[in-house]
């Protein structure tokens, strides 16, 4: 066996796993790793401005490719910057390996300069997190980390002291036996019969489908047809469930449609497919429930489940289908579809622009973007109102993709995720729907786009506020505080950085501006000035929200902020 350094072992194993790039910021404790990457063919170092962005970018690459992606941080603050992005990757169930460099091994425990303990810090946001304290550990730990990330679809962390990374040891060739393994898990026949009996004896079945339906679109439609069941989707399931689906009645949850909510609440049985949808108030707690999920720990933690099937959604539905009876009564389905058409029409009527207006309705921006974007565009969206508009106005056809911080709910994800998606698919259109607050939080990555010449298109919904937080305050009867943003002209800022910038305030100018953005060969910032007071109504209104909003209105008037109430009425009622 040949001798290799610890850094060579790690990098060569990454190459064997198909890794093409490593996202991070260089630092002395990473020198062993980065120097090997410099010398190797087929792998490159992607220099971001903040390690958090590197973790988000790696997560997006893993999302769109399904393959392992890698990020790295130098010792101490270098790798603690990774933390938020890695939480997002782990909660989104994408395979990411993080290399967390450490201080010299002999100094650990002495409160040395930049000393932290990554093996503790990253424990909660990873499926595997171990310190390589001796060169002889490297082969096994690296292979275990990669295989854990791939099989558990989550984050693995290797903590590598800078001095250890330069040590040499005799090394075999990399072996990753599970790299191409795709096992299928199917429940037993008795469990399948119990699920079929429940569904066959229920009159009104509604399907709640999530990201676990990624490889089960055909089976989902067959089951919906057999049961006469409307299909509601969770946000993470949108890109997989919505395409070419005649049974789709929209989304449920805080950002969803009234039609999705009502289809669930009217059901006497619910079939949950590959979803860990977190909002129990939007699920029918009295309905009899069958849940199918590859992860047994998901079953029954959001609704009271009568029959739980642990298995792959596609394979389990294939086994279940022959046991189902075709329901001739389609009234539940037809009523839900009618409701969906009405809800869709109501939303589309809000997505309009009045020429000559001083700002735009954000729905109008999202609708036109949906119409002009490529059939295979990859979209990312910041948490908050950009996620609302993406969920309601972007349409998916089986080719388009959607990435967001849908489980972790982090700000500032859209631009770095767009970077990772664009590097993975340089020939595809990648569009980030960014909030002004989220964009500003990691604004330095604009320079990364310029330096790497990645043609990401960023649409900033510029409303000079943390708009979603403001909406939450109003719904609770609180006067908004701490949500104001004093924004620059983002288009001018982009131009100063050598990036094409376009600013739009008049709705009449938006179609031409979007076309120019999408046609430009490099990165573009489109600064879309939108109305701050746009309301987004959840599919069901609780009496506490009505009371809270009434209280907010009263407080606003009595505190001399009645102009806000007037602007709310003008924006949301008088059109």
N, C-alpha and C positions, 0 to 999 in steps of 0.2 A: 504493500500500500504506500502511496505517495504521502509526503507530509504537506499539510496545508495549514495556513493560519485560521484562527477562529473566524475572522472576517471572510476569508475565501470559502470556508465551509458554508457559512450562512448565505453568501451571495450565489454560490454555485447551486445550492439547494433551491433557492428562489428561482433561478433560471430553469432548473429541472421541473419546477412546478408551473412553468409557463409565465412567470412574472416578467413584465416588460419595462416597468418603471417603479421608482421609489420616490415618494413625495416627502419633502422635508426641508429643513434649514441646516446647513452644515455647521459643525462645531468640533472642537478638538477631540472630544470623547468619541466622536463618530468618524474620525479620520481614517481608522482602519477600514471601516465599511465603505466610505465614499471613495477611497483610493482604489479599492478593488472594483467597484462599480465603474469608475473611470476607465479601467483597463480591460473590462469585459465587453464582448460584443453581445448585442441582443437585449441589453438592459441599460437604462439611463436614469440619471438623477434628475428629478423635477424640482427645481428650486422655487419654492413658494415664499411669500413674505411672512407668513405666520404658520406655525405647525398645526394649529387648529384647522386652517384651510386645507392643509395637506391631508389631514384625516378625513375631512368632508369629501375632498376630491377622490381619495382612495375608495371611500364608501360608494361614491357615485359610479366609479369605474367597476367596482364589484357588482353593483346593482344591474348595470346594463350588459355586462359580459357574463355574469354568473361565475366568474373565475376569481382566484385569489388576487387581491390588490394589497399594496404595502405602503406604509408611511413610517417615518422615523423622526426621532427627536434626540438632541444631545442631552447631556446630563442635567438634572435639576429643572430649571424653568423651561429648557428646551423641550423636554418630554411632558412636563405638566401642561404645556400648551395643547398637547394632543388630546387632552382628557375629554373635552366637550364633544369634539368630533367623533371620538371613539365610542362614547356613550350612544351617540346617534347611530353609528354603524352597528353596534351590538343590539340595540333595540329594534333596528330595521332588519336584522337577521341577514346581514351580508358578510361574506368571508373576507376579513381584513387581518393582516399581520402587522403589528406595530413593533418596531425595534426601538426600545427605550435605552439609550446609552446611560451608563452609570459612572460615577467618580472612580478613581483608581481603587482596586479591590482592597488594598491594605489600609485605605483611609476610611472605609465604611464603618460607621459607628463612632467616629471621632468628631462629629459636627463639622466636617470638612466643608470647604467652599462649595456651594451649590449642592450640598448633600440632601437628597430625598430618598425615599424608599419606594420605587416604582412597583415593586412586587406587592406592596400593600395598596398603593394609590389606585392601581388599575384593576384590582381584584374584582370590584363590583361590576365593571363594564367589560368583562372578558370571560371567555370560557376556559382559557388557559393563560396563566401568567407566572413565569418562573425566571429566576435569576441563574445565569450561567456563571458559576463561581469557579469552574475549573474547565480547562480546554477539552478534557475528555468527555464532558457532558454535551458538547456542541452538536454532534451529529444527531443524537437521539432527541435532544430538546428541540432542535430546529424542525426535525421531521414530525415530532409529536405536535408542535405548535401549528404547523401547516395543515396537518391532517385534522386537527381539532377544529380549526377555522373553517375548513371545507365541509366536514361532516356535520358539525353543529350549526353551520351558517351563522357565525358570529366572529368575535374578535379574539385573537390570540396575541399575547405580548411576550417578547423575549427581552429580558433585561441583561445588558451586556456591559460590564465595566470596560472602560477604555483600554486599560493595560491588558486585560484578558483578550481583547479583540486582536492583539498583535501576536499572541502566543501560537506556537505551532504544535501539531499533533498528527500522528499517522491517521489517515482518513480513507474509508471506503467510498465508492461512488454513491451518490444520493439514491435512496430508494423511497418512493412514496406510493405504496401499494394501493391506497384508496383514491389515488388521483382521478382515475376515470371510473371509479365504482359508482353505480347508480342503483342501489337496492330499492326494492319496492315492498312496502308494508301493507298488508291487507288483513282486516279483521276476520275472525272465524265465522262460519256459516250461521251459528246460533245467534251471534250478535247482529249479523246482517238481517236475519229473519225478524228479530225483535224490532229493528228499525223499520223494516218494511211493514210490519203489522201496524205500528203506530201511524205511519204515513198513510197507509191504505185505509185506515178507519177514521181518518180526520177529514173534515169537509173542506176546510180552507187552509191550505198550506202556503206559507211564504218562505222563500229561500233568502238567507242572509249570507252573502258571499264575500270573501276577502282575498288577500294576496295568495293564499294557499291554492287558489284556482288557476294559478299561472299556467299550468300545463293541463288544465282540465276543462277548457272552454267547450269542446264538443260534448263531453259528458254532462256538463252543467245544463246545456240547452236540451239535451235528451231527457234529463230528469225533470226539468221545468215543464216540458211538453207532456210528459207522462202524468205529472201531478197537477197540471193546470195551475202552476204556481208562479206568481210574480217574483222577479228576482230583484232584491235590494242589494246594493253593494256598499261596502265600507270604503273609505277614501283610498287606502292602500290597494284595494282590489279594483279600482276604477279602470286602470289600463288593461286589466286582464278580463274583466267581466263585461264591460260596456260594449266592446266591438261587436257589430252584427248580431245584436241580441234582441230579438223581438219580444222578449219577456221582461226586459229591463224597465224598472219603474223608478230609477234614480237612486240617490244616495240617502242614507239617514245619518243622524248625528247632529252635532252643533252646526255643521256647515251644509246640512242636507236639504232635501226637498220634502215638502209636506206629503207628497205621494209615497215616498219611501217609508216615512214614519207611519202613515195610515195603513199601508199594506201590511206592515208588521203588527200593528196594534189590532187590526181586524182579524188576524189569523187565529185559528184554534190550534195550529201546529206550526212550529218553526224548524227549518232545516238549516243549521249553521255549517258553512263549508269553509274551512281554512281561514278562519278569522278569530282574532282575539279582541274584537271590537270593545272598547273600554267603557262606553257610556251606557250603564245599565238602565238609565231613565228612558232610553230610546229603544229598549228591547221589551217585548211582551212577557212579563214575568209569570203570567198565568197560563200561557200557551204550553202545550206539551212540546218538548224540544228534543230533537236528535242533533247531535253535534259530531262532525267528522273533522279530525285534525291530526296531523302527523305528530304533534307534541301533546302527549297525554296530559301534561300539566295545565294546558289551556282549557281542557274540557270541564265545564261546570263552574268556572270562576266568574262568569258574567251573567249567566242565567241558570235556573234550576233545570238541569239536563236529565231527561228520563232514560235516554239511550245514548251512550257515548261510544264512538267508534274511533279507535286509534289506528290511523293509516293514511297513506297517500290519498289525496282527494280523488284524483283521476281513477286510480286503480280500485278504490273502494266504491266509487259510483258505478264503475263497470260491473263490479260484482253485485251491487245492489239492484241495478236496473232490471234484471230478469225477474226479480221478486216483487216489483211494483205493479199495481193495477193502473190502467189508464183511466183517468177521471174524465167523465163526459160533461160534468157540470163545470162550466168555465166562468161562472158569474163573478167569482172572487178575482180571477185574473183580469177579466174584461173591465170590471169596475176600477181596479188598480191601474190598468193601462189608460183608461179615460182620465183618471185623476192625474196621472203623469203628464199626459198631453196638455192638460190645463195648467199644471204647475210649470211646465216647460214654456208654454206661451206667456205666462205671467213674467217669468224671468227674462225672456227674450224682449218683452215690451219695455223692460228697464234698461236694456243695452242699446241706448240710442244717443245720438249726439246732435245738438242744436248748433248749426253754423253761426259763428260769431260769438259764442259763449266764451267766457274768460277762463274756463277750466272744463274738464271732461268728467263724465260719469265713468268710473273705473270699469263697469261692466261693458261699456262700449269699447274700451281699449282691449279687453280680453276677447270679446266677440270678434272684432276685426283681426286680431292676432290669430285666432283660431282659423279664420277664413283664409288668411294669406300664408300661413305656415305650411311647410312641406308635409306631404303625406307620411313621411317617416321621421318627422321632427322629434327631437328629444327635448322635453320641457323640464325645467326645475322651477320650484317656487319657494319663496320665503314663507316662514310661518306668519300667521296673521291674515290680513285681508288679501294678500296675493294668493294664498292658498284657497280662500273662499272663491275668488274669481276663477282660478284654475279649475277648481272642482265643479263649478257650475257652468262654465262656458267653453272649456277645452273639450273637444270630442275626440274619442280614440277609436282607432280602426284596426287594431291588431299590429300595426307597424310603429305607431307613435309610442313614446315612453314618457313616464312621469316620475320624477324624483322629488322628494321633499322630506322635511324632518317631521314626518307624520306621527311618529310614536314618541320621540324625545321632545319635539316641540321647541327646537332651538332657533333663535334668530340667526341671521347672517349665513345661512346654509346655501342659498340659491347660486350665488356667483362661484364659490369654490366647487360646488357639485357640478356646475356647468363646465368648469375647467376639466374635471376628471372625465366627464362624459365625452367632451370634445376630443381629448387626447386618445381616448379609447376608440372613437369613431370620427376620425378627422374629416371624412367626406360627408358627414351628415350635418344637418342644421341643428344647432343646439341653442335654445332660447331660455334665458333666465327671467322669470317674473319676480322682480325684487321689490321689497318695500324700501322706502327711503331710510328708515331706521336700520333695517338689516343690512342694506348695501353699505351704509356709512360705518357700520361696526367692523367690517373687514375690508374697508375701501382700499387698503394697500394692495389687495390682490388684483386690482385694476392694472397695476404695474406688472404683475405676473403675466396677465393676458398679453400685455404689450411685448414683454420680453420674449415670451414663448411663441408670439405671433399666432395665438389660437383665435379663430374667428367666432368667438362666442358673441351672441347678441343679448344685450341686457336691457330689458324694459323696466324702468324704475317708476313705480306708482308713487308719485311725489305729492303727498297731501300735507306735508309739514307737521306730521304728528305720528305718534305711535297709535295708529287708528284703532286697531283691534282692542288694545288695552283701554282706550278711550270709550269704546262701545261697551266694554264690560263694566266700566265705572258708571256709565249712564244707566245701564240695566239694573245696577245695584242702588241707584238713587244718589250717586256720589258725583259731585262736581269734578271734572277732570283736572288733574294736577300732575305736573311732571311729565306730561306727554308731548309738550310743544317741541318741535324741531326747527331750528333756524338753518334751513338748507341753503347751500350754494346753488348756482346754476350748474347742475351736474353735467350738462352737455359741454359747457365751457371748461369745466374741470377736466373732462375727458380729452378735449382738444389740447389742453395744456400738457397732458401726459402723452400726446402723440396718437390719440385714439379718436376715431370719428365720433362726434357728438351731435345729436339732434334733439332740439327741445320743441315740444308741442304743447300749446295751451288751447288752441281753437280746434274743436272736433272736425271742422271742415278740412284741416290740414293733415289729419291722422292717417287716412288711407295712403296718401303719397309718402308720408314719413315712414310708415311701416314697410312699404315696398322698397324704399331706398335703403332702409336698415338691412332688410333681408338680402338685398342684392349686393351689398358691400362685401368685398372679399376678406376683410379683416374684422377685428372686434369692433363693436359699436355700442355706445350708450344712447338709448332713447329715453330722454327725460320727459315723461308724460305727466303733466300737471293735472291732477284729478281732484275731485271735490272731497273736502275733508269730512263733510257731514253725511256721507252716504251710509245708510243703515243696511245691515244684512240681517234679515229675520231668520231665526231658527225655525225648524219645521213645526215646533210646538211651543207655545208661549205659556209659561207658568204664571200663576197669579202674583208670585213674588216679583217676577220681572216686570209685569204691568205696574205694580205698586212702585217698584224701584224707579221705572222710567218716569212715572208721574211725579214722584218725589224729586227726581233730577230736574224736571221741567220747572217745578215750583221753586226749587233752590236757585236755578239759573236766573229766573225772572227776579226773584227777591234780592239776589246779589248783584244785580245790574248787568247780568249776562243774557238778557232777553234776546239779544241779536243772534245768539247761538240757536235758540229755539226757533226763531224766524227762519234762519238759514236751514235748519233741519226740515222745516215744513216745505220750504222752497225746493230743496234738493229731492225730497222723497215723496211729497204729496202732490205738488203742483206740476205734475207732468204726466 
